[in-house]
Amino acid sequence: MERGMMLIQRVPTCPNIGIPGRKCGTIILTAEELNCCRDAVLMQFCANKLDKKDFFGKSDPFLVFYRSNEDGSFTICHRTEVVKNTLNPVWQAFKISVRALCNGDYDRTIKVEVYDWDRDGSHDFIGEFTTSYRELSRGQSQFNVYEVVNPKKKGKKKKYINSGTVTLLSFLVETEVSFLDYIKGGTQINFTVAIDFTASNGNPAQPTSLHYMNPYQLNAYGMALKAVGEIVQDYDSDKMFPALGFGAKLPPDGRISHEFALNGNPQNPYCDGIEGVMEAYYRSLKSVQLYGPTNFAPVINHVARYASSVKDGSQYFVLLIVTDGVISDMAQTKESIVNASKLPMSIIIVGVGPAEFDAMVELDGDDVRVSSRGKYAERDIVQFVPFRDYIDRSGNHILSMARLAKDVLAEIPEQFLSYMRARGIKPSPAPPPYTPPTHVLQTQI
């Protein structure tokens, strides 16, 4: 592999301003352009006869890997776990991107230091060695048995040989695939919208309502739908989106529904593009009665039924729930999320209005994975954002929508990839680019 173009830019040293009248050091920033390399490597190491450092035991060794920089300095890129009380440790296999390890430069120096762990953080240096990606790529062999050398010991003791050896046990290269690799290979994103029609949103005829139909600008629901939908629709080839509502009384008999089609057709709830969704939303506001309670589980289960029938990686389902945040069926919703976490599916929740969104934060499994009846979600599939955090203070709704869309969709690619990796589904090859046929003019004589 040839080296990519490298760029070093040194920012002038800046004094660190802290306590008045005292020098607080300086900060130097060094930047290097990362080479375009999508490989990752899975490696495992062991060591033999390391120096004994602990008075009452052996040693608690760990490895620290450093990438060398263009200016000759080193940057830490990986640290192994500590293996307690042994001079012959076997560390767990670890995965690291080739960019992080050597920036795609196979001959760049990789330095490895061996330490004995101490509880107080003053870890004892055992020794070090250097290698390169090209050497490591030879795999387990006599070339990848490294002498661990402590330069101070070597300078003081004439008979010093080494402080033990470190051996590469395995080396496996994987090419990391991206969200776009699957899209290029034909995976379809199926986008479903679910809108909260509960009475807590306020009477749509009143300006204080979150559903107020202002003739001059979009309400909060409209902005959330448009901001997210206009981006997601580019990943959906037919751009036909199911649009659902929940928490309303439906004409003509006033039946309460938590899973109704915005276009009034339960057999075919699909709307043509995000504009079709917006039209169906405004039509529903004129015909249904806002009611309650606020149940999420029915719309989640609606999408899950479709997602459960397509598990080969050809389709992935995204449900956007726009709500004012007062949820009534928390236990059922958690169970639905736990069940859906096994499916090719993600859930985006946009909270509108001034309500407290503690329940929504709990459903977003960033801090604590959602659980139900003792079962935890297989993966985090919920992304929650409060719309009020994205409203531009100057009243620029275009900017508000752009900020919202960026954060709302930030977790979808990783959630998508986590499903594909867990199921071992690889992206299909991208079809060759279309080339129009060349017409040969034939002349009759």
C-alpha positions in Angstrom: 0.0 0.0 0.0 1.3 3.4 -0.9 1.4 6.2 1.6 -1.2 8.8 1.3 -0.4 12.5 1.4 0.5 13.6 4.9 0.0 17.0 6.3 1.6 18.4 9.5 0.4 21.7 10.8 1.9 23.1 14.1 -0.2 25.7 15.8 2.0 28.3 17.6 2.4 27.5 21.3 -0.3 29.3 23.3 0.0 30.1 27.0 -2.6 28.2 29.1 -4.5 30.9 31.0 -5.7 29.8 34.4 -4.7 31.3 37.7 -3.8 35.0 37.4 -0.1 35.7 38.0 0.9 32.0 37.6 2.3 30.2 34.6 0.0 27.3 33.8 2.1 25.8 30.9 1.5 25.8 27.2 -0.5 23.8 24.7 0.9 22.6 21.4 -1.5 21.1 18.8 -0.1 18.9 16.1 -2.4 17.7 13.3 -1.8 15.0 10.7 -4.1 14.2 7.9 -5.4 10.6 8.2 -4.7 8.3 5.3 -7.8 6.8 3.7 -7.6 3.2 4.9 -10.7 1.2 6.0 -8.9 -1.9 7.3 -8.9 -3.0 10.9 -6.7 -5.7 12.5 -7.5 -8.2 15.2 -4.3 -9.0 17.1 -3.4 -11.1 20.2 -0.1 -11.1 22.1 1.5 -13.1 24.9 4.7 -12.6 26.9 7.3 -14.9 28.4 9.7 -14.5 31.4 9.0 -10.8 32.0 10.9 -9.1 34.8 9.5 -9.5 38.3 8.5 -6.1 39.6 6.3 -6.7 42.6 7.9 -7.4 46.0 5.2 -9.7 47.3 4.1 -11.2 43.9 5.3 -11.4 40.3 4.1 -8.7 38.0 0.8 -7.3 36.7 1.8 -6.6 33.1 0.0 -4.7 30.3 1.1 -3.4 26.9 0.9 0.2 25.5 1.0 0.7 21.7 2.2 3.9 20.2 1.9 5.2 16.6 4.9 7.3 15.4 4.2 10.7 13.9 5.8 12.5 11.1 7.9 14.7 13.5 9.3 11.6 15.3 7.0 11.9 18.3 4.7 9.0 19.4 1.0 9.0 20.1 -0.7 6.3 22.2 -3.2 4.3 20.2 -4.0 1.3 22.4 -3.6 -0.1 25.9 -4.3 -3.7 26.7 -6.0 -5.0 29.9 -3.8 -5.8 33.0 -3.1 -9.5 33.6 -2.5 -10.0 37.3 0.4 -11.8 39.1 2.2 -13.5 36.2 5.4 -13.2 34.2 3.9 -15.1 31.3 0.7 -13.2 30.5 -1.7 -13.9 27.6 -3.6 -10.8 26.7 -7.1 -10.8 25.1 -7.3 -10.2 21.4 -8.1 -6.6 20.5 -9.2 -4.8 17.4 -7.8 -1.6 16.1 -8.1 0.4 12.9 -5.0 0.5 10.6 -5.4 4.3 10.5 -5.0 4.5 14.3 -2.1 2.0 14.4 0.0 3.4 11.6 -2.1 5.8 9.5 -2.1 3.3 6.6 1.7 3.4 6.3 2.8 -0.2 6.6 6.4 0.6 7.3 5.9 3.3 10.0 7.4 2.5 13.4 5.0 1.1 16.0 6.4 1.3 19.6 5.2 -1.1 22.3 6.0 -0.5 26.0 5.5 -3.2 28.7 4.5 -2.0 32.2 3.8 -3.6 35.6 0.5 -2.1 36.8 0.5 -0.4 40.3 -2.7 0.6 42.1 -1.4 4.1 42.7 -0.8 4.8 39.0 3.0 4.8 39.2 3.3 1.8 36.8 6.8 0.3 36.6 8.4 0.3 33.2 9.5 -3.3 32.2 10.8 -2.6 28.7 9.9 -1.9 25.1 10.3 -3.0 21.5 9.5 -1.6 18.1 7.8 -3.2 15.1 5.7 -2.2 12.0 2.5 -3.2 10.4 4.4 -5.0 7.7 6.3 -7.1 10.2 3.1 -7.9 12.2 1.3 -8.9 9.1 3.6 -11.9 8.8 1.5 -13.4 11.6 2.7 -15.9 14.2 6.3 -16.8 13.3 9.8 -16.4 14.5 9.8 -12.9 13.0 7.2 -11.8 15.5 8.9 -12.8 18.8 10.2 -9.5 20.3 12.8 -9.0 22.9 11.6 -6.6 25.6 14.5 -4.2 26.3 14.9 -1.7 29.2 17.5 0.8 27.9 18.5 1.8 31.5 19.3 -1.8 32.4 21.1 -2.4 29.2 23.3 0.6 29.8 24.2 -0.5 33.3 24.5 -4.3 33.1 27.0 -5.8 30.7 25.4 -9.2 30.8 21.9 -7.9 30.3 20.0 -9.6 27.5 16.4 -8.6 27.8 13.5 -8.3 30.2 11.5 -11.0 28.6 9.9 -11.6 25.2 6.5 -10.7 23.7 5.0 -12.9 21.0 2.3 -12.2 18.4 -0.2 -15.1 18.6 -2.6 -14.0 15.8 -3.1 -11.3 13.2 -6.3 -11.0 11.2 -7.2 -8.2 8.8 -10.8 -7.1 8.3 -12.1 -4.4 6.0 -14.6 -2.3 7.8 -17.7 -1.6 5.9 -19.8 1.6 6.2 -23.5 2.4 6.2 -23.2 3.7 2.6 -21.7 0.3 1.5 -25.0 -1.3 2.3 -27.0 1.5 0.7 -24.9 1.2 -2.5 -25.4 -2.6 -2.4 -29.2 -2.1 -2.5 -30.3 -2.1 1.2 -33.6 -0.2 1.4 -34.4 2.2 4.3 -38.1 2.0 5.1 -39.3 5.2 6.9 -42.5 5.3 9.0 -43.9 8.3 10.8 -46.0 8.2 13.9 -47.6 11.5 15.3 -49.0 12.1 18.8 -52.6 13.3 18.6 -53.3 13.4 22.3 -55.2 16.2 24.0 -52.1 17.3 26.0 -50.9 18.9 22.8 -53.7 21.5 23.0 -56.6 22.5 20.8 -55.2 22.8 17.1 -57.4 25.9 16.6 -55.5 27.7 19.4 -52.1 29.4 18.8 -50.8 27.9 22.1 -51.3 24.3 20.7 -48.3 22.3 19.5 -50.6 21.3 16.6 -51.6 24.9 15.7 -52.0 25.2 12.0 -50.3 28.6 11.3 -50.8 29.6 7.7 -47.5 31.3 7.6 -45.1 28.9 9.2 -44.7 25.2 10.2 -45.6 24.2 13.8 -43.2 22.1 15.8 -44.6 18.8 14.5 -44.3 20.0 10.9 -40.7 21.2 11.4 -39.7 17.8 12.9 -41.4 15.8 10.2 -39.9 17.9 7.4 -36.4 18.1 8.9 -36.0 14.4 9.4 -38.1 13.2 6.5 -36.4 15.2 3.8 -33.1 13.5 4.6 -34.4 10.0 5.2 -36.4 10.0 2.0 -33.2 10.1 -0.1 -32.4 6.6 1.1 -35.8 5.2 0.1 -36.2 4.5 -3.6 -40.0 4.6 -3.8 -40.4 7.5 -1.3 -43.7 6.0 -0.1 -43.9 6.4 3.7 -46.5 4.9 6.0 -47.8 7.7 8.3 -49.6 6.8 11.5 -51.3 8.7 14.3 -52.0 7.7 17.9 -54.1 8.9 20.8 -57.1 10.3 18.9 -60.9 9.7 18.6 -61.7 8.8 14.9 -64.8 9.7 12.9 -67.5 8.7 12.5 -68.0 6.8 15.8 -65.4 8.4 18.0 -63.4 5.2 18.4 -60.1 5.8 20.2 -57.1 4.6 18.2 -53.4 4.3 18.9 -52.5 3.2 15.4 -54.5 4.9 12.7 -53.5 5.8 9.1 -53.2 9.6 8.6 -54.5 9.2 5.1 -57.6 7.4 6.4 -56.8 4.2 4.6 -55.6 1.5 7.1 -55.0 -1.0 4.2 -52.7 1.4 2.5 -51.3 4.0 4.9 -48.5 5.1 2.5 -48.0 8.7 1.6 -46.1 10.0 -1.4 -42.9 11.6 -0.1 -42.6 13.8 3.0 -44.9 16.3 1.3 -47.6 13.7 1.2 -47.0 12.9 4.9 -47.4 16.6 5.7 -50.7 16.9 3.7 -52.1 13.8 5.5 -51.1 15.2 8.9 -52.9 18.5 8.3 -56.0 16.6 6.9 -56.1 14.4 10.1 -55.9 17.5 12.4 -59.2 18.7 10.8 -61.0 15.4 11.1 -59.9 13.6 14.3 -60.5 14.6 18.0 -57.3 14.9 20.1 -57.8 12.5 23.1 -55.5 10.0 24.8 -53.8 8.2 26.5 -50.3 8.4 25.0 -49.4 4.8 24.0 -46.2 4.2 22.0 -46.3 0.4 22.0 -48.9 0.0 19.2 -47.0 2.0 16.6 -43.6 0.3 17.6 -45.2 -3.1 17.2 -46.8 -2.0 13.9 -43.3 -1.4 12.4 -41.8 -4.4 14.2 -44.3 -6.7 12.4 -42.9 -5.6 9.0 -39.2 -5.7 10.2 -39.6 -9.2 11.6 -40.4 -10.5 8.1 -37.2 -9.2 6.5 -34.0 -10.2 8.3 -31.6 -10.8 5.4 -30.2 -7.2 5.3 -32.1 -6.1 2.2 -34.3 -3.7 4.3 -34.0 -1.7 7.4 -36.8 0.1 9.2 -36.8 3.5 10.8 -39.7 4.7 12.9 -40.0 8.5 13.7 -42.3 9.2 16.7 -43.1 12.9 17.2 -44.7 13.5 20.6 -45.2 16.0 23.4 -43.5 13.5 25.8 -46.3 12.4 28.2 -46.2 8.6 27.9 -48.9 6.3 29.4 -47.8 2.8 28.5 -44.1 2.8 29.7 -44.0 -0.9 30.6 -45.5 -2.0 27.3 -43.2 0.4 25.3 -40.1 -1.0 27.0 -41.2 -4.5 26.2 -41.8 -3.5 22.6 -38.3 -1.9 22.4 -36.6 -4.9 23.9 -38.3 -7.2 21.3 -37.6 -4.7 18.4 -33.9 -4.6 19.3 -33.5 -8.0 17.7 -34.9 -6.7 14.4 -33.5 -4.5 11.6 -35.1 -1.4 13.1 -34.4 1.9 14.8 -36.7 4.3 16.6 -36.3 8.1 16.6 -38.3 10.1 19.2 -38.5 13.8 18.8 -40.0 15.5 21.8 -41.9 18.8 21.1 -43.1 21.3 23.6 -42.1 22.3 27.1 -42.9 19.1 29.0 -40.3 17.1 31.0 -38.9 14.3 28.9 -37.5 12.0 31.6 -39.4 9.0 30.2 -38.0 9.6 26.8 -34.5 9.9 28.1 -35.0 6.5 29.8 -36.1 4.9 26.5 -32.9 6.2 24.8 -30.5 3.5 26.0 -27.3 5.7 25.9 -26.7 5.5 29.7 -28.6 2.4 30.8 -29.8 -0.2 28.3 -33.6 -0.5 28.2 -34.9 -3.7 29.9 -38.3 -5.4 30.4 -39.1 -8.3 32.6 -35.4 -9.0 33.3 -34.5 -9.0 29.6 -32.2 -6.2 28.3 -32.4 -4.8 24.7 -29.9 -6.6 22.5 -28.7 -3.2 21.2 -29.5 0.5 21.6 -32.1 1.3 18.9 -33.7 4.5 20.3 -32.5 8.0 19.7 -34.3 10.8 21.6 -33.9 14.5 21.0 -35.9 17.4 22.5 -36.9 19.8 19.7 -36.6 22.9 22.0 -32.8 22.4 22.2 -32.6 23.1 18.4 -34.8 26.1 18.0 -32.7 29.0 16.7 -33.0 32.1 18.9 -33.2 34.4 16.0 -36.3 32.5 14.7 -34.5 31.0 11.7 -36.6 27.8 11.3 -34.4 26.5 8.4 -31.4 26.5 10.8 -33.5 24.9 13.6 -34.5 22.1 11.2 -30.9 21.5 10.0 -29.6 21.2 13.6 -32.4 18.8 14.5 -31.9 16.6 11.5 -28.1 16.3 12.1 -28.5 15.1 15.7 -31.6 13.0 15.1 -29.9 11.0 12.4 -26.5 10.8 14.1 -27.0 7.4 15.7 -28.9 5.6 12.8 -25.8 4.5 10.8 -24.2 2.9 13.9 -27.4 1.3 15.0 -27.8 -0.1 11.4 -24.2 -1.4 11.4 -24.6 -3.0 14.9 -27.5 -5.1 13.5 -25.7 -6.1 10.4 -22.5 -7.0 12.3 -24.4 -9.1 14.9 -26.1 -11.1 12.1 -23.0 -11.4 10.0 -24.6 -9.7 7.1 -22.2 -8.2 4.5 -23.2 -5.6 2.0 -24.0 -6.7 -1.5 -21.6 -5.5 -4.2 -22.6 -2.2 -5.7 -23.9 -2.5 -9.2 -21.6 -1.1 -11.9 -22.3 2.5 -12.9 -24.8 2.9 -15.7 -23.4 3.6 -19.1 -25.8 4.6 -21.8 -25.7 2.3 -24.9 -23.8 3.6 -27.8 -25.8 3.7 -31.0 -24.0 2.7 -34.2 -25.3 4.4 -37.3 -25.7 2.0 -40.1 -25.9 3.2 -43.7 -27.7 1.3 -46.4 -26.2 1.3 -49.8 
